[in-house]
Every structure is written in structure tokens, then in C-alpha cells.
């Protein structure tokens, strides 16, 4: 939503570098520049929560696994029934 020639140049230069320390440094500089510009501050208008159940495996408290589809991660989680029973649930 913005078109900053300096930032675009950093990204274009970084995309030409192979993965490694030089590319990481340029990425860090580009990120610091981008944050420093503060083109806008995005505020979410909805309530968010993170839940944790030790017996739910492969779930790490996603805030936004999908911005509008809140449950795409459900096909990748499973319940450890033995741990759940052991914990008294």
C-alpha cells in the first residue's frame, strides 16, 4: 500500500543475494528502515485470545492461523488422551 523507492531498492538488492550473513544484514536494515517510516499502524478491531491445553499436540496458541478462517490448524492437531487422563481431565 506504499511505494517507497529506497525500501523497494533494498528488497530488490536482497532478493539477488544468496542466503547468508550478507542477505540477513540487508534484510535487518530494510526491516529497521520500514519500521522507522511508520507509514501506518494497524490496529485489530476484534478480540484475540490464546489458549493452551498441554494435551493438544501440534498446537502452539496461534493468534492468526487464518485471518478470517479461524480453524485451518484443526486438521493438524491431535489430542494426547493419555496425558489428558493423567492430568485429571
C-alpha positions as CSV (number, residue, x, y, z in Angstrom):
1,X,0.0,0.0,0.0
2,X,3.1,2.2,-0.1
3,X,5.7,2.7,-2.7
4,X,9.0,3.8,-1.2
5,X,11.8,3.7,-3.7
6,X,14.5,3.3,-1.1
7,X,12.7,0.3,0.6
8,X,12.0,-1.2,-2.8
9,X,15.7,-0.9,-3.8
10,X,16.7,-2.7,-0.6
11,X,14.3,-5.5,-1.2
12,X,15.4,-5.9,-4.9
13,X,19.0,-5.9,-3.9
14,X,18.4,-8.5,-1.1
15,X,16.5,-10.8,-3.5
16,X,19.6,-11.0,-5.7
17,X,21.8,-12.2,-2.8
18,X,22.2,-15.9,-1.8
19,X,21.0,-16.9,1.7
20,X,23.7,-16.0,4.2
21,X,25.0,-13.3,6.5
22,X,25.1,-10.5,3.9
23,X,21.5,-11.1,2.9
24,X,20.5,-11.3,6.6
25,X,22.2,-8.0,7.3
26,X,20.4,-6.3,4.4
27,X,17.1,-7.8,5.5
28,X,17.6,-6.4,9.0
29,X,18.5,-3.0,7.7
30,X,15.4,-3.0,5.4
31,X,13.2,-4.0,8.3
32,X,14.5,-1.3,10.5
33,X,14.0,1.3,7.8
34,X,10.5,0.0,7.1
35,X,9.5,0.2,10.8
36,X,11.1,3.6,11.1
37,X,8.9,5.0,8.4
38,X,5.7,4.1,10.3
39,X,3.5,4.5,7.2
40,X,0.6,3.3,9.3
41,X,-0.2,1.5,12.5
42,X,-2.6,-1.4,12.0
43,X,-5.0,-2.0,14.9
44,X,-7.1,-5.1,15.1
45,X,-10.8,-4.3,15.9
46,X,-11.5,-7.8,17.2
47,X,-10.9,-9.6,20.4
48,X,-8.0,-12.1,20.4
49,X,-7.1,-14.9,22.8
50,X,-4.6,-17.6,23.1
51,X,-5.4,-20.8,24.8
52,X,-3.1,-23.6,26.0
53,X,-4.0,-27.2,26.6
54,X,-1.0,-29.4,27.3
55,X,-2.7,-32.5,25.9
56,X,-3.4,-30.9,22.5
57,X,-0.4,-31.7,20.4
58,X,0.9,-29.6,17.5
59,X,-1.0,-26.5,18.7
60,X,1.1,-23.6,19.8
61,X,-1.5,-20.9,20.6
62,X,-1.9,-19.4,17.1
63,X,-3.3,-15.9,17.2
64,X,-3.9,-15.8,13.4
65,X,-3.6,-19.1,11.7
66,X,-6.0,-17.6,9.3
67,X,-7.2,-14.1,9.4
68,X,-10.9,-14.8,8.5
69,X,-10.9,-18.6,8.7
70,X,-10.1,-19.2,12.3
71,X,-9.7,-23.0,12.2
72,X,-7.3,-24.1,9.4
73,X,-4.9,-25.6,12.0
74,X,-7.5,-28.1,13.3
75,X,-6.6,-30.6,10.7
76,X,-3.0,-30.7,12.1
77,X,-3.6,-31.1,15.8
78,X,-4.4,-34.2,17.9
79,X,-5.3,-34.9,21.5
80,X,-2.9,-37.0,23.6
81,X,-5.6,-38.9,25.5
82,X,-3.2,-40.5,27.9
83,X,-1.7,-37.1,29.0
84,X,-5.2,-35.6,29.3
85,X,-6.3,-38.5,31.6
86,X,-3.1,-38.3,33.6
87,X,-3.7,-34.6,34.2
88,X,-7.2,-35.3,35.5
89,X,-9.4,-34.2,32.6
